[in-house]
Amino acid sequence: MQQRPDPSDLKRAARARLVGLVLVGTMVLWLGAQWLGGRLGWETRYVFLFDLAALAGFLWALVVTYQIWRGRRG
């Protein structure tokens, strides 16, 4: 007999999937912007904006991952 997962576990799993998607998407977009910026000769300040956006995405993922971890402990 199978048990149904707890709703809080399902919510945590959905948040973890979202974190994974954001991490992958951020990395792909950041690498693509770095490559494209090098090929097109963008100014450093424009490429730096992509760096800051990637840092924001990674920081968001870190914060949400910490929240998931803390929620599991409680």
PQR file with spaces between the fields and no chain letter, atoms N, CA, C, O and H, PARSE charges and radii, in Angstrom:
ATOM       1  N    MET     1       0.843   -1.177    0.000 -0.4000 1.5000
ATOM       2  CA   MET     1       0.000    0.000    0.000 -0.0000 2.0000
ATOM       3  C    MET     1       0.893    1.247    0.000  0.5500 1.7000
ATOM       4  O    MET     1       1.820    1.365    0.801 -0.5500 1.4000
ATOM       5  N    GLN     2       0.596    2.157   -0.902 -0.4000 1.5000
ATOM       6  CA   GLN     2       1.377    3.383   -0.990 -0.0000 2.0000
ATOM       7  C    GLN     2       0.740    4.480   -0.158  0.5500 1.7000
ATOM       8  O    GLN     2      -0.482    4.606   -0.073 -0.5500 1.4000
ATOM       9  H    GLN     2      -0.157    2.062   -1.553  0.4000 1.0000
ATOM      10  N    GLN     3       1.610    5.267    0.450 -0.4000 1.5000
ATOM      11  CA   GLN     3       1.123    6.426    1.188 -0.0000 2.0000
ATOM      12  C    GLN     3       1.233    7.654    0.305  0.5500 1.7000
ATOM      13  O    GLN     3       2.145    7.779   -0.512 -0.5500 1.4000
ATOM      14  H    GLN     3       2.602    5.165    0.381  0.4000 1.0000
ATOM      15  N    ARG     4       0.288    8.550    0.489 -0.4000 1.5000
ATOM      16  CA   ARG     4       0.345    9.811   -0.251 -0.0000 2.0000
ATOM      17  C    ARG     4       1.370   10.717    0.428  0.5500 1.7000
ATOM      18  O    ARG     4       1.447   10.765    1.655 -0.5500 1.4000
ATOM      19  H    ARG     4      -0.453    8.448    1.153  0.4000 1.0000
ATOM      20  N    PRO     5       2.153   11.433   -0.375 -0.5600 1.5000
ATOM      21  CA   PRO     5       3.121   12.346    0.232  0.2800 2.0000
ATOM      22  C    PRO     5       2.427   13.490    0.969  0.5500 1.7000
ATOM      23  O    PRO     5       1.328   13.917    0.616 -0.5500 1.4000
ATOM      24  N    ASP     6       3.091   13.951    1.971 -0.4000 1.5000
ATOM      25  CA   ASP     6       2.592   15.080    2.748 -0.0000 2.0000
ATOM      26  C    ASP     6       2.545   16.329    1.865  0.5500 1.7000
ATOM      27  O    ASP     6       3.456   16.533    1.062 -0.5500 1.4000
ATOM      28  H    ASP     6       3.984   13.604    2.257  0.4000 1.0000
ATOM      29  N    PRO     7       1.519   17.167    1.987 -0.5600 1.5000
ATOM      30  CA   PRO     7       1.456   18.382    1.154  0.2800 2.0000
ATOM      31  C    PRO     7       2.668   19.302    1.331  0.5500 1.7000
ATOM      32  O    PRO     7       3.094   19.956    0.379 -0.5500 1.4000
ATOM      33  N    SER     8       3.221   19.352    2.541 -0.4000 1.5000
ATOM      34  CA   SER     8       4.401   20.199    2.746 -0.0000 2.0000
ATOM      35  C    SER     8       5.610   19.626    2.000  0.5500 1.7000
ATOM      36  O    SER     8       6.457   20.380    1.521 -0.5500 1.4000
ATOM      37  H    SER     8       2.875   18.821    3.315  0.4000 1.0000
ATOM      38  N    ASP     9       5.690   18.303    1.902 -0.4000 1.5000
ATOM      39  CA   ASP     9       6.776   17.688    1.121 -0.0000 2.0000
ATOM      40  C    ASP     9       6.622   18.004   -0.369  0.5500 1.7000
ATOM      41  O    ASP     9       7.611   18.253   -1.059 -0.5500 1.4000
ATOM      42  H    ASP     9       5.002   17.691    2.291  0.4000 1.0000
ATOM      43  N    LEU    10       5.381   17.992   -0.863 -0.4000 1.5000
ATOM      44  CA   LEU    10       5.144   18.328   -2.263 -0.0000 2.0000
ATOM      45  C    LEU    10       5.506   19.780   -2.550  0.5500 1.7000
ATOM      46  O    LEU    10       6.071   20.091   -3.599 -0.5500 1.4000
ATOM      47  H    LEU    10       4.578   17.790   -0.303  0.4000 1.0000
ATOM      48  N    LYS    11       5.182   20.656   -1.625 -0.4000 1.5000
ATOM      49  CA   LYS    11       5.515   22.072   -1.787 -0.0000 2.0000
ATOM      50  C    LYS    11       7.032   22.267   -1.785  0.5500 1.7000
ATOM      51  O    LYS    11       7.575   23.021   -2.592 -0.5500 1.4000
ATOM      52  H    LYS    11       4.723   20.404   -0.773  0.4000 1.0000
ATOM      53  N    ARG    12       7.702   21.577   -0.869 -0.4000 1.5000
ATOM      54  CA   ARG    12       9.169   21.662   -0.807 -0.0000 2.0000
ATOM      55  C    ARG    12       9.798   21.128   -2.087  0.5500 1.7000
ATOM      56  O    ARG    12      10.769   21.696   -2.587 -0.5500 1.4000
ATOM      57  H    ARG    12       7.262   20.964   -0.213  0.4000 1.0000
ATOM      58  N    ALA    13       9.256   20.053   -2.612 -0.4000 1.5000
ATOM      59  CA   ALA    13       9.787   19.471   -3.853 -0.0000 2.0000
ATOM      60  C    ALA    13       9.591   20.422   -5.029  0.5500 1.7000
ATOM      61  O    ALA    13      10.468   20.548   -5.884 -0.5500 1.4000
ATOM      62  H    ALA    13       8.467   19.592   -2.205  0.4000 1.0000
ATOM      63  N    ALA    14       8.448   21.087   -5.070 -0.4000 1.5000
ATOM      64  CA   ALA    14       8.198   22.052   -6.150 -0.0000 2.0000
ATOM      65  C    ALA    14       9.168   23.222   -6.063  0.5500 1.7000
ATOM      66  O    ALA    14       9.675   23.687   -7.084 -0.5500 1.4000
ATOM      67  H    ALA    14       7.735   20.985   -4.376  0.4000 1.0000
ATOM      68  N    ARG    15       9.427   23.700   -4.854 -0.4000 1.5000
ATOM      69  CA   ARG    15      10.392   24.801   -4.680 -0.0000 2.0000
ATOM      70  C    ARG    15      11.799   24.354   -5.065  0.5500 1.7000
ATOM      71  O    ARG    15      12.559   25.122   -5.655 -0.5500 1.4000
ATOM      72  H    ARG    15       9.014   23.322   -4.024  0.4000 1.0000
ATOM      73  N    ALA    16      12.145   23.109   -4.728 -0.4000 1.5000
ATOM      74  CA   ALA    16      13.472   22.600   -5.082 -0.0000 2.0000
ATOM      75  C    ALA    16      13.625   22.479   -6.601  0.5500 1.7000
ATOM      76  O    ALA    16      14.691   22.770   -7.143 -0.5500 1.4000
ATOM      77  H    ALA    16      11.528   22.485   -4.249  0.4000 1.0000
ATOM      78  N    ARG    17      12.563   22.049   -7.285 -0.4000 1.5000
ATOM      79  CA   ARG    17      12.607   21.990   -8.746 -0.0000 2.0000
ATOM      80  C    ARG    17      12.775   23.382   -9.342  0.5500 1.7000
ATOM      81  O    ARG    17      13.532   23.569  -10.294 -0.5500 1.4000
ATOM      82  H    ARG    17      11.697   21.813   -6.845  0.4000 1.0000
ATOM      83  N    LEU    18      12.068   24.354   -8.779 -0.4000 1.5000
ATOM      84  CA   LEU    18      12.191   25.727   -9.253 -0.0000 2.0000
ATOM      85  C    LEU    18      13.615   26.245   -9.065  0.5500 1.7000
ATOM      86  O    LEU    18      14.157   26.912   -9.946 -0.5500 1.4000
ATOM      87  H    LEU    18      11.452   24.202   -8.006  0.4000 1.0000
ATOM      88  N    VAL    19      14.215   25.937   -7.922 -0.4000 1.5000
ATOM      89  CA   VAL    19      15.602   26.341   -7.686 -0.0000 2.0000
ATOM      90  C    VAL    19      16.519   25.716   -8.732  0.5500 1.7000
ATOM      91  O    VAL    19      17.405   26.387   -9.260 -0.5500 1.4000
ATOM      92  H    VAL    19      13.775   25.395   -7.207  0.4000 1.0000
ATOM      93  N    GLY    20      16.314   24.449   -9.030 -0.4000 1.5000
ATOM      94  CA   GLY    20      17.135   23.778  -10.042 -0.0000 2.0000
ATOM      95  C    GLY    20      16.986   24.414  -11.409  0.5500 1.7000
ATOM      96  O    GLY    20      17.972   24.609  -12.120 -0.5500 1.4000
ATOM      97  H    GLY    20      15.594   23.903   -8.600  0.4000 1.0000
ATOM      98  N    LEU    21      15.757   24.739  -11.779 -0.4000 1.5000
ATOM      99  CA   LEU    21      15.531   25.384  -13.070 -0.0000 2.0000
ATOM     100  C    LEU    21      16.170   26.771  -13.130  0.5500 1.7000
ATOM     101  O    LEU    21      16.744   27.149  -14.151 -0.5500 1.4000
ATOM     102  H    LEU    21      14.956   24.580  -11.201  0.4000 1.0000
ATOM     103  N    VAL    22      16.069   27.521  -12.042 -0.4000 1.5000
ATOM     104  CA   VAL    22      16.670   28.853  -12.007 -0.0000 2.0000
ATOM     105  C    VAL    22      18.193   28.744  -12.099  0.5500 1.7000
ATOM     106  O    VAL    22      18.826   29.532  -12.801 -0.5500 1.4000
ATOM     107  H    VAL    22      15.603   27.214  -11.213  0.4000 1.0000
ATOM     108  N    LEU    23      18.781   27.784  -11.404 -0.4000 1.5000
ATOM     109  CA   LEU    23      20.236   27.608  -11.469 -0.0000 2.0000
ATOM     110  C    LEU    23      20.694   27.274  -12.892  0.5500 1.7000
ATOM     111  O    LEU    23      21.644   27.869  -13.402 -0.5500 1.4000
ATOM     112  H    LEU    23      18.267   27.144  -10.834  0.4000 1.0000
ATOM     113  N    VAL    24      20.020   26.331  -13.514 -0.4000 1.5000
ATOM     114  CA   VAL    24      20.394   25.939  -14.878 -0.0000 2.0000
ATOM     115  C    VAL    24      20.158   27.085  -15.854  0.5500 1.7000
ATOM     116  O    VAL    24      21.016   27.380  -16.687 -0.5500 1.4000
ATOM     117  H    VAL    24      19.249   25.848  -13.100  0.4000 1.0000
ATOM     118  N    GLY    25      19.007   27.729  -15.756 -0.4000 1.5000
ATOM     119  CA   GLY    25      18.695   28.838  -16.649 -0.0000 2.0000
ATOM     120  C    GLY    25      19.661   30.003  -16.484  0.5500 1.7000
ATOM     121  O    GLY    25      20.097   30.598  -17.470 -0.5500 1.4000
ATOM     122  H    GLY    25      18.310   27.491  -15.080  0.4000 1.0000
ATOM     123  N    THR    26      19.993   30.327  -15.240 -0.4000 1.5000
ATOM     124  CA   THR    26      20.937   31.407  -14.984 -0.0000 2.0000
ATOM     125  C    THR    26      22.291   31.092  -15.581  0.5500 1.7000
ATOM     126  O    THR    26      22.909   31.950  -16.213 -0.5500 1.4000
ATOM     127  H    THR    26      19.639   29.843  -14.440  0.4000 1.0000
ATOM     128  N    MET    27      22.758   29.871  -15.388 -0.4000 1.5000
ATOM     129  CA   MET    27      24.078   29.498  -15.895 -0.0000 2.0000
ATOM     130  C    MET    27      24.104   29.521  -17.421  0.5500 1.7000
ATOM     131  O    MET    27      25.057   30.025  -18.015 -0.5500 1.4000
ATOM     132  H    MET    27      22.256   29.175  -14.875  0.4000 1.0000
ATOM     133  N    VAL    28      23.076   28.985  -18.053 -0.4000 1.5000
ATOM     134  CA   VAL    28      23.040   28.957  -19.520 -0.0000 2.0000
ATOM     135  C    VAL    28      22.985   30.375  -20.085  0.5500 1.7000
ATOM     136  O    VAL    28      23.713   30.700  -21.022 -0.5500 1.4000
ATOM     137  H    VAL    28      22.302   28.576  -17.570  0.4000 1.0000
ATOM     138  N    LEU    29      22.123   31.217  -19.517 -0.4000 1.5000
ATOM     139  CA   LEU    29      22.023   32.592  -19.997 -0.0000 2.0000
ATOM     140  C    LEU    29      23.314   33.367  -19.757  0.5500 1.7000
ATOM     141  O    LEU    29      23.743   34.146  -20.608 -0.5500 1.4000
ATOM     142  H    LEU    29      21.531   30.952  -18.755  0.4000 1.0000
ATOM     143  N    TRP    30      23.928   33.154  -18.605 -0.4000 1.5000
ATOM     144  CA   TRP    30      25.165   33.864  -18.299 -0.0000 2.0000
ATOM     145  C    TRP    30      26.292   33.435  -19.241  0.5500 1.7000
ATOM     146  O    TRP    30      27.021   34.275  -19.768 -0.5500 1.4000
ATOM     147  H    TRP    30      23.579   32.521  -17.914  0.4000 1.0000
ATOM     148  N    LEU    31      26.429   32.127  -19.446 -0.4000 1.5000
ATOM     149  CA   LEU    31      27.464   31.650  -20.373 -0.0000 2.0000
ATOM     150  C    LEU    31      27.197   32.141  -21.788  0.5500 1.7000
ATOM     151  O    LEU    31      28.127   32.521  -22.501 -0.5500 1.4000
ATOM     152  H    LEU    31      25.837   31.445  -19.018  0.4000 1.0000
ATOM     153  N    GLY    32      25.943   32.136  -22.196 -0.4000 1.5000
ATOM     154  CA   GLY    32      25.589   32.630  -23.521 -0.0000 2.0000
ATOM     155  C    GLY    32      25.896   34.111  -23.675  0.5500 1.7000
ATOM     156  O    GLY    32      26.380   34.542  -24.721 -0.5500 1.4000
ATOM     157  H    GLY    32      25.188   31.827  -21.617  0.4000 1.0000
ATOM     158  N    ALA    33      25.619   34.889  -22.639 -0.4000 1.5000
ATOM     159  CA   ALA    33      25.907   36.324  -22.700 -0.0000 2.0000
ATOM     160  C    ALA    33      27.415   36.572  -22.745  0.5500 1.7000
ATOM     161  O    ALA    33      27.875   37.467  -23.454 -0.5500 1.4000
ATOM     162  H    ALA    33      25.226   34.539  -21.788  0.4000 1.0000
ATOM     163  N    GLN    34      28.180   35.786  -21.996 -0.4000 1.5000
ATOM     164  CA   GLN    34      29.639   35.936  -22.021 -0.0000 2.0000
ATOM     165  C    GLN    34      30.187   35.610  -23.408  0.5500 1.7000
ATOM     166  O    GLN    34      31.038   36.325  -23.937 -0.5500 1.4000
ATOM     167  H    GLN    34      27.806   35.059  -21.420  0.4000 1.0000
ATOM     168  N    TRP    35      29.694   34.536  -23.980 -0.4000 1.5000
ATOM     169  CA   TRP    35      30.165   34.130  -25.307 -0.0000 2.0000
ATOM     170  C    TRP    35      29.770   35.174  -26.348  0.5500 1.7000
ATOM     171  O    TRP    35      30.593   35.601  -27.157 -0.5500 1.4000
ATOM     172  H    TRP    35      29.003   33.955  -23.550  0.4000 1.0000
ATOM     173  N    LEU    36      28.497   35.579  -26.317 -0.4000 1.5000
ATOM     174  CA   LEU    36      28.004   36.545  -27.289 -0.0000 2.0000
ATOM     175  C    LEU    36      28.702   37.898  -27.137  0.5500 1.7000
ATOM     176  O    LEU    36      29.029   38.552  -28.128 -0.5500 1.4000
ATOM     177  H    LEU    36      27.828   35.232  -25.659  0.4000 1.0000
ATOM     178  N    GLY    37      28.921   38.305  -25.901 -0.4000 1.5000
ATOM     179  CA   GLY    37      29.621   39.559  -25.664 -0.0000 2.0000
ATOM     180  C    GLY    37      31.034   39.544  -26.212  0.5500 1.7000
ATOM     181  O    GLY    37      31.514   40.551  -26.732 -0.5500 1.4000
ATOM     182  H    GLY    37      28.655   37.774  -25.097  0.4000 1.0000
ATOM     183  N    GLY    38      31.699   38.409  -26.098 -0.4000 1.5000
ATOM     184  CA   GLY    38      33.049   38.285  -26.647 -0.0000 2.0000
ATOM     185  C    GLY    38      33.056   38.289  -28.168  0.5500 1.7000
ATOM     186  O    GLY    38      33.939   38.873  -28.796 -0.5500 1.4000
ATOM     187  H    GLY    38      31.309   37.591  -25.675  0.4000 1.0000
ATOM     188  N    ARG    39      32.064   37.634  -28.749 -0.4000 1.5000
ATOM     189  CA   ARG    39      31.988   37.569  -30.215 -0.0000 2.0000
ATOM     190  C    ARG    39      31.609   38.911  -30.841  0.5500 1.7000
ATOM     191  O    ARG    39      32.100   39.261  -31.915 -0.5500 1.4000
ATOM     192  H    ARG    39      31.346   37.160  -28.239  0.4000 1.0000
ATOM     193  N    LEU    40      30.738   39.656  -30.169 -0.4000 1.5000
ATOM     194  CA   LEU    40      30.254   40.913  -30.722 -0.0000 2.0000
ATOM     195  C    LEU    40      31.041   42.128  -30.220  0.5500 1.7000
ATOM     196  O    LEU    40      30.794   43.253  -30.653 -0.5500 1.4000
ATOM     197  H    LEU    40      30.339   39.371  -29.297  0.4000 1.0000
ATOM     198  N    GLY    41      31.974   41.898  -29.320 -0.4000 1.5000
ATOM     199  CA   GLY    41      32.803   42.984  -28.824 -0.0000 2.0000
ATOM     200  C    GLY    41      32.051   43.987  -27.958  0.5500 1.7000
ATOM     201  O    GLY    41      32.299   45.190  -28.039 -0.5500 1.4000
ATOM     202  H    GLY    41      32.174   40.983  -28.968  0.4000 1.0000
ATOM     203  N    TRP    42      31.129   43.491  -27.125 -0.4000 1.5000
ATOM     204  CA   TRP    42      30.386   44.376  -26.247 -0.0000 2.0000
ATOM     205  C    TRP    42      31.330   45.059  -25.267  0.5500 1.7000
ATOM     206  O    TRP    42      32.385   44.527  -24.922 -0.5500 1.4000
ATOM     207  H    TRP    42      30.928   42.514  -27.059  0.4000 1.0000
ATOM     208  N    GLU    43      30.935   46.235  -24.831 -0.4000 1.5000
ATOM     209  CA   GLU    43      31.702   46.929  -23.807 -0.0000 2.0000
ATOM     210  C    GLU    43      31.622   46.150  -22.500  0.5500 1.7000
ATOM     211  O    GLU    43      30.667   45.419  -22.238 -0.5500 1.4000
ATOM     212  H    GLU    43      30.078   46.668  -25.111  0.4000 1.0000
ATOM     213  N    THR    44      32.651   46.333  -21.701 -0.4000 1.5000
ATOM     214  CA   THR    44      32.738   45.606  -20.435 -0.0000 2.0000
ATOM     215  C    THR    44      31.560   45.919  -19.526  0.5500 1.7000
ATOM     216  O    THR    44      31.092   45.033  -18.810 -0.5500 1.4000
ATOM     217  H    THR    44      33.427   46.926  -21.914  0.4000 1.0000
ATOM     218  N    ARG    45      31.076   47.128  -19.533 -0.4000 1.5000
ATOM     219  CA   ARG    45      29.981   47.484  -18.625 -0.0000 2.0000
ATOM     220  C    ARG    45      28.705   46.727  -18.949  0.5500 1.7000
ATOM     221  O    ARG    45      27.921   46.440  -18.044 -0.5500 1.4000
ATOM     222  H    ARG    45      31.456   47.847  -20.114  0.4000 1.0000
ATOM     223  N    TYR    46      28.473   46.395  -20.219 -0.4000 1.5000
ATOM     224  CA   TYR    46      27.280   45.622  -20.564 -0.0000 2.0000
ATOM     225  C    TYR    46      27.427   44.161  -20.137  0.5500 1.7000
ATOM     226  O    TYR    46      26.477   43.548  -19.651 -0.5500 1.4000
ATOM     227  H    TYR    46      29.110   46.629  -20.954  0.4000 1.0000
ATOM     228  N    VAL    47      28.595   43.629  -20.319 -0.4000 1.5000
ATOM     229  CA   VAL    47      28.830   42.243  -19.895 -0.0000 2.0000
ATOM     230  C    VAL    47      28.750   42.158  -18.373  0.5500 1.7000
ATOM     231  O    VAL    47      28.275   41.163  -17.825 -0.5500 1.4000
ATOM     232  H    VAL    47      29.367   44.128  -20.714  0.4000 1.0000
ATOM     233  N    PHE    48      29.219   43.207  -17.695 -0.4000 1.5000
ATOM     234  CA   PHE    48      29.161   43.249  -16.234 -0.0000 2.0000
ATOM     235  C    PHE    48      27.715   43.218  -15.742  0.5500 1.7000
ATOM     236  O    PHE    48      27.445   42.653  -14.683 -0.5500 1.4000
ATOM     237  H    PHE    48      29.605   44.015  -18.141  0.4000 1.0000
ATOM     238  N    LEU    49      26.788   43.805  -16.480 -0.4000 1.5000
ATOM     239  CA   LEU    49      25.378   43.740  -16.101 -0.0000 2.0000
ATOM     240  C    LEU    49      24.872   42.298  -16.093  0.5500 1.7000
ATOM     241  O    LEU    49      24.090   41.915  -15.224 -0.5500 1.4000
ATOM     242  H    LEU    49      27.008   44.264  -17.341  0.4000 1.0000
ATOM     243  N    PHE    50      25.323   41.504  -17.063 -0.4000 1.5000
ATOM     244  CA   PHE    50      24.952   40.083  -17.066 -0.0000 2.0000
ATOM     245  C    PHE    50      25.563   39.351  -15.875  0.5500 1.7000
ATOM     246  O    PHE    50      24.949   38.443  -15.314 -0.5500 1.4000
ATOM     247  H    PHE    50      25.959   41.815  -17.769  0.4000 1.0000
ATOM     248  N    ASP    51      26.775   39.751  -15.493 -0.4000 1.5000
ATOM     249  CA   ASP    51      27.391   39.164  -14.304 -0.0000 2.0000
ATOM     250  C    ASP    51      26.560   39.459  -13.059  0.5500 1.7000
ATOM     251  O    ASP    51      26.326   38.575  -12.235 -0.5500 1.4000
ATOM     252  H    ASP    51      27.274   40.488  -15.948  0.4000 1.0000
ATOM     253  N    LEU    52      26.119   40.698  -12.930 -0.4000 1.5000
ATOM     254  CA   LEU    52      25.302   41.070  -11.769 -0.0000 2.0000
ATOM     255  C    LEU    52      23.958   40.343  -11.772  0.5500 1.7000
ATOM     256  O    LEU    52      23.476   39.917  -10.723 -0.5500 1.4000
ATOM     257  H    LEU    52      26.309   41.416  -13.600  0.4000 1.0000
ATOM     258  N    ALA    53      23.360   40.204  -12.945 -0.4000 1.5000
ATOM     259  CA   ALA    53      22.091   39.479  -13.037 -0.0000 2.0000
ATOM     260  C    ALA    53      22.284   38.005  -12.653  0.5500 1.7000
ATOM     261  O    ALA    53      21.439   37.422  -11.972 -0.5500 1.4000
ATOM     262  H    ALA    53      23.752   40.550  -13.797  0.4000 1.0000
ATOM     263  N    ALA    54      23.384   37.417  -13.086 -0.4000 1.5000
ATOM     264  CA   ALA    54      23.663   36.026  -12.732 -0.0000 2.0000
ATOM     265  C    ALA    54      23.898   35.895  -11.229  0.5500 1.7000
ATOM     266  O    ALA    54      23.425   34.943  -10.609 -0.5500 1.4000
ATOM     267  H    ALA    54      24.070   37.890  -13.639  0.4000 1.0000
ATOM     268  N    LEU    55      24.616   36.832  -10.648 -0.4000 1.5000
ATOM     269  CA   LEU    55      24.819   36.807   -9.197 -0.0000 2.0000
ATOM     270  C    LEU    55      23.496   36.905   -8.455  0.5500 1.7000
ATOM     271  O    LEU    55      23.293   36.232   -7.444 -0.5500 1.4000
ATOM     272  H    LEU    55      25.001   37.606  -11.152  0.4000 1.0000
ATOM     273  N    ALA    56      22.595   37.745   -8.955 -0.4000 1.5000
ATOM     274  CA   ALA    56      21.278   37.866   -8.324 -0.0000 2.0000
ATOM     275  C    ALA    56      20.512   36.538   -8.404  0.5500 1.7000
ATOM     276  O    ALA    56      19.878   36.125   -7.433 -0.5500 1.4000
ATOM     277  H    ALA    56      22.759   38.292   -9.776  0.4000 1.0000
ATOM     278  N    GLY    57      20.572   35.880   -9.554 -0.4000 1.5000
ATOM     279  CA   GLY    57      19.903   34.582   -9.695 -0.0000 2.0000
ATOM     280  C    GLY    57      20.490   33.532   -8.771  0.5500 1.7000
ATOM     281  O    GLY    57      19.753   32.761   -8.157 -0.5500 1.4000
ATOM     282  H    GLY    57      21.086   36.216  -10.343  0.4000 1.0000
ATOM     283  N    PHE    58      21.810   33.495   -8.669 -0.4000 1.5000
ATOM     284  CA   PHE    58      22.460   32.527   -7.784 -0.0000 2.0000
ATOM     285  C    PHE    58      22.181   32.841   -6.312  0.5500 1.7000
ATOM     286  O    PHE    58      21.991   31.929   -5.507 -0.5500 1.4000
ATOM     287  H    PHE    58      22.409   34.121   -9.168  0.4000 1.0000
ATOM     288  N    LEU    59      22.155   34.113   -5.967 -0.4000 1.5000
ATOM     289  CA   LEU    59      21.852   34.489   -4.584 -0.0000 2.0000
ATOM     290  C    LEU    59      20.417   34.103   -4.233  0.5500 1.7000
ATOM     291  O    LEU    59      20.161   33.590   -3.144 -0.5500 1.4000
ATOM     292  H    LEU    59      22.309   34.853   -6.621  0.4000 1.0000
ATOM     293  N    TRP    60      19.474   34.350   -5.158 -0.4000 1.5000
ATOM     294  CA   TRP    60      18.089   33.952   -4.912 -0.0000 2.0000
ATOM     295  C    TRP    60      18.004   32.440   -4.683  0.5500 1.7000
ATOM     296  O    TRP    60      17.325   31.983   -3.763 -0.5500 1.4000
ATOM     297  H    TRP    60      19.682   34.767   -6.043  0.4000 1.0000
ATOM     298  N    ALA    61      18.694   31.674   -5.521 -0.4000 1.5000
ATOM     299  CA   ALA    61      18.665   30.214   -5.387 -0.0000 2.0000
ATOM     300  C    ALA    61      19.266   29.781   -4.053  0.5500 1.7000
ATOM     301  O    ALA    61      18.772   28.843   -3.427 -0.5500 1.4000
ATOM     302  H    ALA    61      19.245   32.045   -6.269  0.4000 1.0000
ATOM     303  N    LEU    62      20.315   30.449   -3.619 -0.4000 1.5000
ATOM     304  CA   LEU    62      20.932   30.117   -2.334 -0.0000 2.0000
ATOM     305  C    LEU    62      19.974   30.395   -1.184  0.5500 1.7000
ATOM     306  O    LEU    62      19.855   29.585   -0.265 -0.5500 1.4000
ATOM     307  H    LEU    62      20.716   31.211   -4.127  0.4000 1.0000
ATOM     308  N    VAL    63      19.297   31.528   -1.228 -0.4000 1.5000
ATOM     309  CA   VAL    63      18.359   31.882   -0.163 -0.0000 2.0000
ATOM     310  C    VAL    63      17.193   30.895   -0.118  0.5500 1.7000
ATOM     311  O    VAL    63      16.807   30.448    0.961 -0.5500 1.4000
ATOM     312  H    VAL    63      19.394   32.186   -1.974  0.4000 1.0000
ATOM     313  N    VAL    64      16.642   30.558   -1.251 -0.4000 1.5000
ATOM     314  CA   VAL    64      15.510   29.626   -1.277 -0.0000 2.0000
ATOM     315  C    VAL    64      15.955   28.223   -0.849  0.5500 1.7000
ATOM     316  O    VAL    64      15.217   27.523   -0.156 -0.5500 1.4000
ATOM     317  H    VAL    64      16.956   30.922   -2.128  0.4000 1.0000
ATOM     318  N    THR    65      17.148   27.817   -1.257 -0.4000 1.5000
ATOM     319  CA   THR    65      17.661   26.522   -0.818 -0.0000 2.0000
ATOM     320  C    THR    65      17.823   26.488    0.694  0.5500 1.7000
ATOM     321  O    THR    65      17.509   25.481    1.329 -0.5500 1.4000
ATOM     322  H    THR    65      17.747   28.386   -1.820  0.4000 1.0000
ATOM     323  N    TYR    66      18.310   27.576    1.274 -0.4000 1.5000
ATOM     324  CA   TYR    66      18.436   27.664    2.729 -0.0000 2.0000
ATOM     325  C    TYR    66      17.062   27.584    3.390  0.5500 1.7000
ATOM     326  O    TYR    66      16.903   26.920    4.414 -0.5500 1.4000
ATOM     327  H    TYR    66      18.566   28.394    0.758  0.4000 1.0000
ATOM     328  N    GLN    67      16.075   28.255    2.814 -0.4000 1.5000
ATOM     329  CA   GLN    67      14.720   28.192    3.365 -0.0000 2.0000
ATOM     330  C    GLN    67      14.160   26.776    3.306  0.5500 1.7000
ATOM     331  O    GLN    67      13.495   26.331    4.241 -0.5500 1.4000
ATOM     332  H    GLN    67      16.204   28.795    1.982  0.4000 1.0000
ATOM     333  N    ILE    68      14.426   26.069    2.216 -0.4000 1.5000
ATOM     334  CA   ILE    68      13.977   24.675    2.100 -0.0000 2.0000
ATOM     335  C    ILE    68      14.641   23.830    3.172  0.5500 1.7000
ATOM     336  O    ILE    68      13.989   23.024    3.835 -0.5500 1.4000
ATOM     337  H    ILE    68      14.967   26.431    1.456  0.4000 1.0000
ATOM     338  N    TRP    69      15.928   24.018    3.333 -0.4000 1.5000
ATOM     339  CA   TRP    69      16.680   23.255    4.327 -0.0000 2.0000
ATOM     340  C    TRP    69      16.149   23.516    5.739  0.5500 1.7000
ATOM     341  O    TRP    69      15.951   22.588    6.523 -0.5500 1.4000
ATOM     342  H    TRP    69      16.457   24.673    2.793  0.4000 1.0000
ATOM     343  N    ARG    70      15.923   24.799    6.047 -0.4000 1.5000
ATOM     344  CA   ARG    70      15.413   25.153    7.377 -0.0000 2.0000
ATOM     345  C    ARG    70      13.996   24.593    7.586  0.5500 1.7000
ATOM     346  O    ARG    70      13.650   24.165    8.687 -0.5500 1.4000
ATOM     347  H    ARG    70      16.084   25.553    5.409  0.4000 1.0000
ATOM     348  N    GLY    71      13.200   24.600    6.545 -0.4000 1.5000
ATOM     349  CA   GLY    71      11.842   24.064    6.649 -0.0000 2.0000
ATOM     350  C    GLY    71      11.822   22.577    6.908  0.5500 1.7000
ATOM     351  O    GLY    71      10.921   22.073    7.579 -0.5500 1.4000
ATOM     352  H    GLY    71      13.481   24.947    5.650  0.4000 1.0000
ATOM     353  N    ARG    72      12.800   21.872    6.388 -0.4000 1.5000
ATOM     354  CA   ARG    72      12.885   20.425    6.613 -0.0000 2.0000
ATOM     355  C    ARG    72      13.318   20.100    8.033  0.5500 1.7000
ATOM     356  O    ARG    72      12.919   19.084    8.600 -0.5500 1.4000
ATOM     357  H    ARG    72      13.532   22.281    5.843  0.4000 1.0000
ATOM     358  N    ARG    73      14.119   20.953    8.584 -0.4000 1.5000
ATOM     359  CA   ARG    73      14.610   20.715    9.953 -0.0000 2.0000
ATOM     360  C    ARG    73      13.541   20.962   10.991  0.5500 1.7000
ATOM     361  O    ARG    73      13.549   20.349   12.059 -0.5500 1.4000
ATOM     362  H    ARG    73      14.443   21.779    8.123  0.4000 1.0000
ATOM     363  N    GLY    74      12.614   21.863   10.681 -0.4000 1.5000
ATOM     364  CA   GLY    74      11.624   22.296   11.679 -0.0000 2.0000
ATOM     365  C    GLY    74      10.471   21.425   11.830  0.5500 1.7000
ATOM     366  O    GLY    74       9.588   21.704   12.641 -0.5500 1.4000
ATOM     367  H    GLY    74      12.607   22.360    9.814  0.4000 1.0000
